Amino acid sequence: MWDRVLLVSILAASVQACVAHSARGTSGDDGEPESEPPADVAPAEPRPAGAEGCAFAEGIGPERLGPAMPRVSAPDGVTVRSAEAAVELAADGGVRVRFALDLANAGAARAEARVGYAFRLQGSEAEVKPSDGVAFDGELEVTRCAAASPPKMHAVFRDETIYATVPIEPGEEARVEGEASFGLSRASSASVVLGQEDSAAQNLKNFKWAYVKDDAYAAIADRAKPFYGAIALVAADALKVTITAQGKPWLRGVSYEQNAVPVQAIGAVQLRFGKGEAPSAVAFEYNPELDLGEELAFFRKLAAARPDDLRAQIRVADLLRFGGDPAERAAALEKLLAAWDANAKAQLLTGRNDVRAAAYVALVRSLEASGRSADARKRAAEGKKVAESLDATSDLNRLASRWLKGYLGEKVD
């Protein structure tokens, strides 16, 4: 996905040298000298980012700025038993991530885990301070560091890290809760296809075959610019991600539909992943400016006029997920799959942009919701073969294939 300027709440001054300190909760440094850890503590060793940079804990960044759950750096024997992320979307592109992680220490010695974030901010991003938007609940020791790149470097950047140190007794568990705030900018047009990031989205305006070049699209183009984001996840034995849009029908796409569970709330989607299932990130797209019903009515007409335009067909299917009839969505997905082979290559929907596995998952779920179980099983068997023929390293294909096998009653590893 292309670079976007991601906005966060900032302080006016930028940091020119590394300033590291520890605190209790969100309070300042109390000036007390650091004490040596007890001999039976197994610490997570820090890894230096460079001679003049922050010392990052192994496994905690630095990463590109964007919505994320905190990373965990811990010695062997410490695992993430469960993790939850509540992603709250605001009308201005603000994203608040409330997180909760349960850590378990199966080792024989007391251990320390570090839980937090690290960012490498490039160019103009170096003026922002994302760590200011991170807070941990309770009385935890919190370490912060910010370091600018040396003045002699041509590639200007600034590193930031913030993490909480969590002591865990042998055989015990510890819970870490907190929140982090991020911001998104608007995309020029739809950025997802069946909830997955569309790697060609940035350049659609350059292709004559794209619906964004259709004269009719100009009627909604200014309001059809959604916010796009992807929350980076953490591996856990059980993972739950809930995305909410202030109780309003703003969502236009959320990836990994097969992992969605029913939730009785408008403008909300919840995904659950078991051990070894979690993808690296969950993509989402939302639009607080263009009414869902109006956008759906427009794309119904556009897709009917452009039956070979796969993205127009996909947009109808995506929108119907959040506000439409399952039977209509099944019919739209059938049309999409029927037109796929003849148009996918020309329309840049191959390789990692091949979302047929997601299309079959959506189709099977829609057929089931329409009371057509026999048709659903038939299409699931077809979809399983397609998913297994695609890149097995892709989270999209891996999870879709797993779900389709389970739906058909086959053994799932």
C-alpha positions, 0 to 999 in steps of 0.5 A: 500500500502506498504511503499515507501521511498518518496524523497523531496528536503532537507536541510542538517541539521535536526531540533532538537527542535520546531522552529515556526515563521510567515512570509509574503509570503516566507520571514523570521520572521520580529521580530515583536511581534504577535498581538492579533486577533480582538474580532470578529475573529473566529479562527481555534483553534490549537491542540497540538500534544504532550508536545514537538511537534508542535501545529497542527491545527485541521484537518491538520495532521500530515499525512504520507508523500506523494503527497497531496492537502493542508488541511483546518482548519476553524471554522463553516461557512467556506466551500471550495467552489471549489478546483483545483490541477494540478499534474505535473509528472517528469521523476525522480519521482518528483511530483509538486502539484499546488493548488488553493482553494476558501473558503467562509465564510457564518458566521456573523463574520470575520473568519480565516482559516488555509490552509496547510500541516502537516507530521509525518516523521518516521525513516529515513524519519525524515531527510527530510524536506517536508515543504521546498517544500511548498510555498503560493502565495501572501501576507499571514501569514505563520506559520512553525514548526518542532519538533523532537521526544524526544531522549528517545523515541525508535520510532524516528520521526519528525513532520513538519507543514506549513500553511497559515492563511487566513482571510475571511470577513463575506459573502465573499470569499478568494482564496489560491494558492500555490504549494508543491513538493514531490517525488516517488520511483519506484515500483517493478512492476505494482501497479494499477489494472484498475487505483486502487491501487493493495493491493497485488502488493508488493507480486506478485513475491511470487506467481506462478500464477503471470505474473511477474514470467513468463519467458517472463516478464524478457525481460521488467522487469527492465524497467517495474518498474513504479512510483506509487503515490496517491494524497490526496484530500480535500473535496469541493463543486467542485473539479478538479484534472489534472494530466500531464506527461510533454506532454508525454505518460507516464501514465499507470493508473489513478483511477476513470475513470468515473470522467474523462473528455476529455482533449486535451493534450497528457499525461494528465488526468483530473478528476472532482468531485461534492459536496460529491463525492470526494474520499480520494485520486486519485491514479496514475502510470506512466513510463517514461522509457518503451515506451507505445507501446512496453509495450502494444505489450508485454502484448497483447502477454502475456495476449493471452498466459495466458487467466486466468491471470486476472492481465495480462488482466487488464494490457492490458485494462489499457494500452489501455485506454492511447493508443489504440482502444476502440473496442479492449479495450471493447473486453479485458474487456469482456474477463476479466469479463468472467474469473473473477469468476473462478480466482479472489479469488486465485489471490487476487482480492477480497475485496478492491481489487475487481475492477469489478465496475471499469471494468464495467465503463471502458467497458461501456465507451469503448462500447459507444466510439465504437458506440455500445450504446445498448450493453453499456446499457446492460452491464451498467445494469449488472455492476450496480448490481455488484457494488451494491453488493460490499462494499458500503463504498469503494470510487471505488464502490460508485462512479462507482455505482453512474455513472452507475445509471446516465448513465442508467437515474436513479436518483442519490442522 
